[in-house]
């Protein structure tokens, strides 16, 4: 069996390439890469480069030739405007679906996001049968990508992970570095505590591989994945503190202050043309109190998360330290 991974140079994509390359049933793992893509995360892994991008139909046709399964992880998580999200996440996914149908790919596995489904509620993590209600442009663009992929007619399935962490990730690393400096801001809104579902990148990639092999699913089937635990923000910070072996100074960072900072970064982005991790769109996600999802449906297929937050965070911090990222 031959497979193609988009977004292969990212921390999740490269982890998936690593796992797929060790599967005895897979004869070839192709990684969709641009000439400007970093190969750092793919160093030492077994794969074949497929040069192209989601904006180049002909390159996708060549990359998918003879491929059985496409694992679609490519996308944009931060952009200057709505077009910056929609063009890669929605339009790019639509083109990929159209080409996959033309190339008779057996299944497209789209790794979307909990952001596409939207927040959970108190004591009610988000489930697959609920109508999506994304709160950010990012979430809306991922949901639109899901819809366009299904409409393309390509046989597909959709996986919506929550917060992902693990070796090679640079987003959660920002928070870990803050805790390493012995500062632990607590983000609190008008309703107080915030809750999150979370998953280690190795568990996520195991879920992607496991779910992609399930037969007799209707096209467009959706799965949420994650640990069977919802963590408070403070518990996540505590796991970082314990992994780092530090006791940081904890203080409350009011949500109102985060909003002012996010809006200021938005103004700076318009002036410089540079996208910053904290921006007005990201604030809509920060303001949510329940980024939680229910993995029961995925668990019923025989998959479950194996790496707890405490274990995974220790392993992740150790990886960062070995490579002098911390």
C-alpha positions as CSV (number, residue, x, y, z in Angstrom):
1,X,0.0,0.0,0.0
2,X,1.2,3.5,-0.9
3,X,0.3,6.6,1.2
4,X,0.8,10.3,0.9
5,X,1.1,12.7,3.9
6,X,0.5,16.4,3.5
7,X,1.9,18.7,6.2
8,X,4.7,16.1,6.6
9,X,7.3,18.6,7.7
10,X,5.2,19.6,10.8
11,X,5.6,18.0,14.2
12,X,2.5,15.9,13.9
13,X,3.1,15.1,10.2
14,X,6.6,14.0,10.8
15,X,5.5,11.8,13.7
16,X,2.9,10.2,11.4
17,X,5.5,9.6,8.7
18,X,7.7,7.9,11.2
19,X,4.9,5.6,12.4
20,X,3.7,4.8,8.8
21,X,7.2,4.0,7.6
22,X,7.4,1.2,10.2
23,X,4.1,-0.3,9.1
24,X,4.9,-3.6,7.3
25,X,1.7,-3.2,5.2
26,X,2.9,0.1,3.7
27,X,5.3,-0.1,0.8
28,X,5.8,3.6,0.3
29,X,5.3,6.7,2.3
30,X,5.3,9.9,0.3
31,X,5.7,13.3,1.9
32,X,4.2,16.3,0.1
33,X,6.8,19.0,0.4
34,X,7.6,22.4,-1.1
35,X,11.1,23.5,-2.0
36,X,11.0,25.8,1.0
37,X,9.8,23.2,3.5
38,X,12.1,22.4,6.4
39,X,13.3,18.8,6.4
40,X,14.5,19.1,10.0
41,X,11.6,17.1,11.5
42,X,12.0,14.4,8.9
43,X,15.7,13.8,9.3
44,X,16.6,10.2,9.5
45,X,13.0,9.0,8.5
46,X,12.2,6.7,5.6
47,X,10.0,8.5,3.0
48,X,9.9,9.7,-0.6
49,X,9.6,13.3,-1.4
50,X,6.6,14.4,-3.5
51,X,7.2,18.0,-4.5
52,X,4.1,20.1,-4.6
53,X,1.5,22.1,-2.7
54,X,-2.3,22.4,-2.2
55,X,-2.4,25.4,-4.6
56,X,-0.8,23.4,-7.5
57,X,-3.3,20.8,-8.9
58,X,-0.8,19.2,-11.3
59,X,1.7,18.6,-8.5
60,X,-1.1,17.0,-6.4
61,X,-2.0,14.7,-9.3
62,X,1.6,13.5,-9.6
63,X,1.9,13.1,-5.8
64,X,-1.3,11.0,-5.6
65,X,-0.6,8.8,-8.6
66,X,-0.9,5.2,-7.4
67,X,-1.6,6.3,-3.8
68,X,-4.2,4.3,-1.7
69,X,-4.6,6.6,1.3
70,X,-3.9,10.4,1.7
71,X,-3.3,11.7,5.2
72,X,-4.1,15.4,5.0
73,X,-2.5,17.4,7.8
74,X,-1.4,20.5,5.9
75,X,-3.0,23.8,7.0
76,X,-2.5,27.2,8.5
77,X,-3.2,27.9,12.2
78,X,-2.5,31.7,12.2
79,X,-3.1,34.2,9.4
80,X,-3.5,38.0,8.8
81,X,-7.1,37.8,7.6
82,X,-10.0,35.5,6.6
83,X,-8.5,34.8,3.2
84,X,-5.2,33.7,4.9
85,X,-7.2,31.0,6.6
86,X,-9.7,30.0,3.9
87,X,-7.4,29.7,0.9
88,X,-5.2,26.9,2.4
89,X,-7.6,25.3,4.9
90,X,-10.8,25.3,2.8
91,X,-9.9,25.9,-0.8
92,X,-6.7,23.8,-0.6
93,X,-8.6,20.9,1.0
94,X,-11.3,21.2,-1.7
95,X,-8.7,20.9,-4.5
96,X,-7.0,18.0,-2.7
97,X,-10.4,16.2,-2.5
98,X,-11.1,16.8,-6.2
99,X,-7.7,15.4,-7.2
100,X,-8.0,12.4,-4.8
101,X,-11.3,11.5,-6.5
102,X,-9.8,11.8,-9.9
103,X,-6.9,9.6,-8.9
104,X,-9.2,7.1,-7.3
105,X,-7.6,7.3,-3.9
106,X,-9.4,4.9,-1.6
107,X,-9.6,7.3,1.4
108,X,-8.6,10.8,2.4
109,X,-8.0,11.1,6.2
110,X,-8.4,14.8,7.0
111,X,-6.9,15.8,10.4
112,X,-9.1,18.8,11.2
113,X,-9.4,20.3,14.7
114,X,-11.7,20.5,17.7
115,X,-11.8,24.2,16.7
116,X,-14.0,23.2,13.7
117,X,-16.5,21.6,16.0
118,X,-16.4,24.3,18.6
119,X,-16.3,24.3,22.4
120,X,-17.8,21.8,24.8
121,X,-20.1,22.7,27.7
122,X,-19.9,22.2,31.5
123,X,-19.8,18.5,32.1
124,X,-20.5,17.9,28.4
125,X,-17.5,17.5,26.1
126,X,-18.3,18.1,22.5
127,X,-19.6,15.0,20.6
128,X,-19.8,14.1,16.9
129,X,-23.5,14.4,16.5
130,X,-23.7,18.0,17.7
131,X,-23.9,20.8,15.2
132,X,-20.5,22.5,14.8
133,X,-20.2,26.0,16.3
134,X,-16.6,27.3,15.7
135,X,-15.7,30.5,17.4
136,X,-12.6,31.6,15.4
137,X,-11.7,32.2,11.8
138,X,-9.3,29.2,12.1
139,X,-12.1,26.9,13.3
140,X,-14.5,28.2,10.6
141,X,-11.9,27.6,7.9
142,X,-11.2,24.0,9.1
143,X,-15.0,23.3,9.2
144,X,-15.3,24.7,5.7
145,X,-12.5,22.5,4.6
146,X,-14.4,19.5,6.0
147,X,-17.5,20.4,4.1
148,X,-15.7,21.0,0.8
149,X,-13.8,17.7,1.1
150,X,-17.1,15.8,1.6
151,X,-18.6,17.7,-1.3
152,X,-15.7,16.8,-3.6
153,X,-16.9,13.2,-3.6
154,X,-13.7,11.8,-2.5
155,X,-14.1,8.9,0.1
156,X,-13.0,10.6,3.3
157,X,-13.0,10.6,7.1
158,X,-12.4,13.5,9.5
159,X,-10.5,13.5,12.8
160,X,-10.8,16.4,15.1
161,X,-8.0,16.4,17.8
162,X,-8.0,18.9,20.7
163,X,-4.7,20.5,22.0
164,X,-1.8,18.4,20.8
165,X,1.7,18.4,22.4
166,X,4.8,16.3,22.2
167,X,8.4,16.3,20.8
168,X,9.1,18.8,18.0
169,X,6.1,21.0,18.9
170,X,6.9,24.7,19.1
171,X,3.5,26.1,20.2
172,X,3.2,24.4,23.6
173,X,6.9,25.0,24.0
174,X,6.2,28.7,24.4
175,X,4.2,28.0,27.5
176,X,6.7,25.5,28.8
177,X,9.5,28.1,28.4
178,X,7.4,30.5,30.4
179,X,7.0,27.9,33.2
180,X,10.8,27.1,33.0
181,X,11.4,30.8,33.7
182,X,9.5,30.2,36.9
183,X,6.4,32.2,35.8
184,X,3.0,30.5,35.6
185,X,0.2,32.9,34.5
186,X,-3.3,31.6,35.1
187,X,-5.7,32.7,32.4
188,X,-9.1,33.3,34.0
189,X,-12.3,34.7,32.6
190,X,-15.5,35.9,34.1
191,X,-16.6,32.3,34.8
192,X,-13.2,31.3,36.3
193,X,-11.7,27.9,35.5
194,X,-10.9,26.7,32.0
195,X,-10.9,23.0,30.9
196,X,-9.1,21.3,28.1
197,X,-9.0,18.0,26.3
198,X,-5.4,17.1,25.3
199,X,-3.5,14.4,23.3
200,X,0.1,13.5,22.9
201,X,1.3,13.5,19.2
202,X,2.2,9.8,19.3
203,X,-1.3,8.9,20.5
204,X,-2.8,11.2,17.9
205,X,-0.8,9.5,15.1
206,X,-1.8,6.1,16.4
207,X,-5.4,7.2,16.2
208,X,-5.0,8.5,12.7
209,X,-3.6,5.2,11.5
210,X,-6.1,3.1,13.4
211,X,-9.2,4.9,12.3
212,X,-8.0,5.1,8.7
213,X,-8.1,1.3,8.5
214,X,-11.8,1.0,9.6
215,X,-13.9,-0.3,6.8
216,X,-17.6,0.3,5.9
217,X,-17.7,3.9,7.1
218,X,-19.8,6.4,5.4
219,X,-17.8,9.2,3.7
220,X,-17.3,12.2,5.9
221,X,-17.5,10.3,9.2
222,X,-16.2,12.4,12.1
223,X,-14.2,11.3,15.1
224,X,-13.0,13.2,18.2
225,X,-9.8,11.8,19.8
226,X,-8.0,12.6,23.1
227,X,-7.4,11.3,26.6
228,X,-10.5,10.3,28.5
229,X,-9.8,13.1,31.0
230,X,-10.5,16.8,30.9
231,X,-7.7,18.9,32.5
232,X,-7.9,22.3,34.0
233,X,-5.4,24.9,32.8
234,X,-3.8,24.8,36.2
235,X,-3.3,21.0,35.9
236,X,-1.6,21.4,32.6
237,X,0.7,24.1,34.0
238,X,1.4,21.8,37.0
239,X,2.4,18.9,34.7
240,X,4.9,21.3,33.1
241,X,6.2,22.4,36.5
242,X,6.7,18.8,37.6
243,X,8.4,17.8,34.4
244,X,10.7,20.8,34.6
245,X,11.4,20.4,38.3
246,X,10.6,24.0,39.1
247,X,8.1,25.8,41.4
248,X,7.0,28.8,39.3
249,X,5.3,31.9,40.6
250,X,1.6,31.6,39.9
251,X,-0.4,34.7,39.1
252,X,-3.7,35.6,37.5
253,X,-3.6,37.1,34.0
254,X,-7.1,38.6,33.5
255,X,-8.8,37.7,30.2
256,X,-9.4,41.4,29.7
257,X,-5.7,42.0,29.7
258,X,-5.2,39.2,27.1
259,X,-7.8,40.8,24.9
260,X,-6.0,44.2,25.0
261,X,-2.7,42.5,24.2
262,X,-4.2,40.4,21.4
263,X,-5.8,43.5,19.8
264,X,-2.5,45.3,20.0
265,X,-0.7,42.4,18.3
266,X,-3.4,42.5,15.6
267,X,-2.6,46.2,14.9
268,X,1.1,45.3,14.8
269,X,0.4,42.5,12.3
270,X,-1.4,44.9,10.0
271,X,1.6,47.3,10.1
272,X,4.3,44.7,9.7
273,X,2.5,42.0,7.7
274,X,3.8,39.4,10.2
275,X,1.5,36.9,11.9
276,X,1.9,36.6,15.6
277,X,0.8,33.6,17.8
278,X,-1.4,35.9,19.9
279,X,-3.9,37.8,17.7
280,X,-7.5,38.8,17.9
281,X,-8.7,35.6,16.2
282,X,-6.7,33.5,18.7
283,X,-8.3,35.5,21.6
284,X,-11.7,34.1,20.6
285,X,-10.3,30.6,21.4
286,X,-8.5,31.7,24.6
287,X,-11.8,33.2,25.9
288,X,-13.5,29.7,25.7
289,X,-13.8,27.9,29.1
290,X,-14.4,24.4,27.8
291,X,-12.2,23.2,24.9
292,X,-13.2,19.6,25.6
293,X,-14.3,16.7,23.4
294,X,-15.6,13.2,24.0
295,X,-13.5,10.3,22.5
296,X,-16.1,7.6,23.2
297,X,-16.8,7.0,19.5
298,X,-13.1,6.5,18.7
299,X,-12.7,4.4,21.8
300,X,-15.5,2.1,20.6
301,X,-13.4,1.2,17.6
302,X,-10.6,-0.2,19.7
303,X,-8.4,2.9,20.0
304,X,-7.6,4.7,23.2
305,X,-5.0,7.2,24.3
306,X,-2.1,5.5,26.1
307,X,0.1,8.4,27.2
308,X,-1.1,10.4,30.2
309,X,-0.4,14.1,30.5
310,X,2.1,13.5,33.3
311,X,4.1,10.9,31.4
312,X,3.9,12.7,28.1
313,X,4.9,16.0,29.5
314,X,8.0,14.5,31.2
315,X,9.0,12.8,27.9
316,X,8.4,16.0,25.9
317,X,10.5,18.2,28.3
318,X,13.3,15.6,28.2
319,X,13.3,15.7,24.4
320,X,13.5,19.5,24.4
321,X,16.4,19.5,26.9
322,X,18.3,16.9,24.9
323,X,18.2,19.2,21.9
324,X,18.8,22.4,23.8
325,X,15.4,23.8,23.1
326,X,15.1,24.6,26.8
